[in-house]
Amino acid sequence: MTDKRSVAPPVARPVAALDEIFLTETQLAERHRISVKSIRNARVYGGYVKFVKIGRNVRYRLSDVLEFEAAHVQRSTSDREADDD
């Protein structure tokens, strides 16, 4: 005999939230070619990539890293000076 109970369809899950990639400060430092100490200093003073702190662990969401990088794309060295005015 087969069981003919109705089976609920799979629950849709927000893919972006669950499949987020997190980078360590070492991975971010390697990606941006700066020291881990610079990453730590930037975290204290702000103005760098947003971070997530879970317990004692600090992680950087890849989506935040990509957003930060996109916001800092420039065409010339004078681009930044024009933004400061």
GROMACS elastic network, one bead per residue, 0.5 to 0.9 nm:
[ bonds ]
;  ai    aj funct       b0    kb
    3     6     6  0.89959   500
    4     7     6  0.86868   500
    7    10     6  0.89891   500
    8    11     6  0.82420   500
    9    12     6  0.89036   500
   12    15     6  0.85124   500
   13    16     6  0.88521   500
   13    17     6  0.85723   500
   13    18     6  0.78406   500
   14    17     6  0.57284   500
   14    18     6  0.65734   500
   14    19     6  0.85462   500
   15    18     6  0.54589   500
   15    19     6  0.57058   500
   15    20     6  0.81644   500
   16    19     6  0.53771   500
   16    20     6  0.58618   500
   17    20     6  0.56205   500
   18    21     6  0.88903   500
   20    61     6  0.68134   500
   20    62     6  0.71457   500
   20    63     6  0.75812   500
   21    60     6  0.83968   500
   21    61     6  0.59516   500
   21    62     6  0.55309   500
   21    63     6  0.78191   500
   22    52     6  0.89193   500
   22    59     6  0.57897   500
   22    60     6  0.53382   500
   22    62     6  0.57625   500
   22    63     6  0.87381   500
   23    26     6  0.78780   500
   23    27     6  0.57162   500
   23    28     6  0.62314   500
   23    58     6  0.87745   500
   23    59     6  0.55051   500
   23    61     6  0.62676   500
   23    62     6  0.65800   500
   23    65     6  0.89841   500
   24    27     6  0.51357   500
   24    28     6  0.62737   500
   24    29     6  0.85417   500
   24    57     6  0.85554   500
   24    58     6  0.67733   500
   24    59     6  0.50354   500
   24    60     6  0.63575   500
   25    28     6  0.50510   500
   25    29     6  0.59951   500
   25    30     6  0.85563   500
   25    36     6  0.63633   500
   25    39     6  0.67381   500
   25    40     6  0.78961   500
   25    58     6  0.71089   500
   25    59     6  0.66255   500
   25    60     6  0.72454   500
   26    29     6  0.50322   500
   26    30     6  0.61948   500
   26    31     6  0.85739   500
   26    35     6  0.81323   500
   26    36     6  0.58910   500
   26    39     6  0.85488   500
   27    30     6  0.51269   500
   27    31     6  0.61234   500
   27    32     6  0.86873   500
   27    36     6  0.89554   500
   28    32     6  0.61303   500
   28    33     6  0.81580   500
   28    34     6  0.84502   500
   28    36     6  0.82069   500
   28    39     6  0.79206   500
   28    60     6  0.75998   500
   28    65     6  0.82821   500
   29    32     6  0.52608   500
   29    33     6  0.55848   500
   29    34     6  0.50346   500
   29    35     6  0.56015   500
   29    36     6  0.54837   500
   29    37     6  0.87877   500
   29    38     6  0.80733   500
   29    39     6  0.65194   500
   30    34     6  0.65574   500
   30    35     6  0.76931   500
   30    36     6  0.83861   500
   31    34     6  0.80361   500
   32    35     6  0.87340   500
   34    37     6  0.83331   500
   34    38     6  0.65377   500
   34    39     6  0.74630   500
   35    38     6  0.51770   500
   35    39     6  0.65751   500
   35    40     6  0.88319   500
   36    40     6  0.62593   500
   36    41     6  0.86399   500
   37    40     6  0.50229   500
   37    41     6  0.61237   500
   37    42     6  0.85259   500
   38    41     6  0.50476   500
   38    42     6  0.60431   500
   38    43     6  0.85167   500
   39    42     6  0.51524   500
   39    43     6  0.62186   500
   39    44     6  0.88418   500
   39    48     6  0.83311   500
   40    43     6  0.50561   500
   40    44     6  0.64476   500
   40    45     6  0.88813   500
   41    44     6  0.51769   500
   41    45     6  0.63545   500
   41    46     6  0.83826   500
   42    45     6  0.52008   500
   42    46     6  0.55663   500
   42    47     6  0.69312   500
   42    48     6  0.59320   500
   42    49     6  0.84470   500
   43    46     6  0.51847   500
   43    47     6  0.77673   500
   43    48     6  0.67208   500
   43    49     6  0.78710   500
   43    50     6  0.81314   500
   43    51     6  0.79922   500
   45    48     6  0.83990   500
   46    49     6  0.81067   500
   46    50     6  0.82970   500
   47    50     6  0.82322   500
   48    51     6  0.89845   500
   48    68     6  0.76845   500
   49    60     6  0.73796   500
   49    61     6  0.89020   500
   49    64     6  0.65215   500
   49    65     6  0.60238   500
   49    67     6  0.86368   500
   49    68     6  0.61013   500
   49    69     6  0.88452   500
   50    60     6  0.67805   500
   50    61     6  0.79376   500
   50    64     6  0.64105   500
   50    65     6  0.78200   500
   50    68     6  0.85073   500
   51    58     6  0.66982   500
   51    59     6  0.57722   500
   51    61     6  0.68869   500
   51    64     6  0.80726   500
   52    57     6  0.81911   500
   52    58     6  0.57576   500
   52    59     6  0.51864   500
   52    60     6  0.60564   500
   52    61     6  0.74244   500
   53    56     6  0.67027   500
   53    57     6  0.56122   500
   53    59     6  0.63268   500
   53    60     6  0.87702   500
   54    57     6  0.52283   500
   54    58     6  0.64785   500
   54    59     6  0.78856   500
   55    58     6  0.81329   500
   60    63     6  0.85179   500
   60    64     6  0.70649   500
   60    65     6  0.69923   500
   61    64     6  0.52689   500
   61    65     6  0.64053   500
   61    66     6  0.87759   500
   62    66     6  0.61173   500
   62    67     6  0.84863   500
   63    66     6  0.51779   500
   63    67     6  0.61321   500
   63    68     6  0.86203   500
   64    68     6  0.60730   500
   64    69     6  0.85476   500
   65    68     6  0.51060   500
   65    69     6  0.61655   500
   65    70     6  0.86066   500
   66    69     6  0.50699   500
   66    70     6  0.60816   500
   66    71     6  0.85721   500
   67    70     6  0.51318   500
   67    71     6  0.61885   500
   67    72     6  0.87844   500
   68    71     6  0.51733   500
   68    72     6  0.64816   500
   69    72     6  0.52302   500
   69    73     6  0.66043   500
   70    73     6  0.54968   500
   71    74     6  0.87025   500
   74    77     6  0.73391   500
   74    78     6  0.86961   500
   74    79     6  0.61286   500
   74    80     6  0.75829   500
   75    78     6  0.82868   500
   75    79     6  0.66550   500
   76    79     6  0.55256   500
   76    80     6  0.81958   500
   77    80     6  0.65766   500
   77    81     6  0.77942   500
   78    81     6  0.52511   500
   78    82     6  0.64830   500
   78    83     6  0.89893   500
   79    82     6  0.53686   500
   79    83     6  0.66496   500
   80    83     6  0.51640   500
   80    84     6  0.65599   500
   81    84     6  0.52293   500
   81    85     6  0.69756   500
   82    85     6  0.57259   500
